[in-house]
Amino acid sequence: MAEIPKQFALYKDRTGEWRWRLHAANGKIIADSAEAYTTKANCIHGARLVASVATGAGIWNVVDQKWEA
């Protein structure tokens, strides 16, 4: 199966509000917007914010109370 590029996919939920899903290269959903947005522009802004901060995000192990390398 050919891999697809990782991407944010925008969609409207049952209430007509905008949401995003982040897909990995294998097509699996690896993250989604926890909130709905009233406008597509705000949804895109939210996805771009996640994309910009995720690259520098650390991994906190809640069980062991330590940062993972």
Secondary structure, 3 states (H helix, E strand, C coil): CCCCCCEEEEEECCCCCEEEEEECCCCCEEEECCCCECCHHHHHHHHHHHHHHHCCCCEEECCCCEEEC
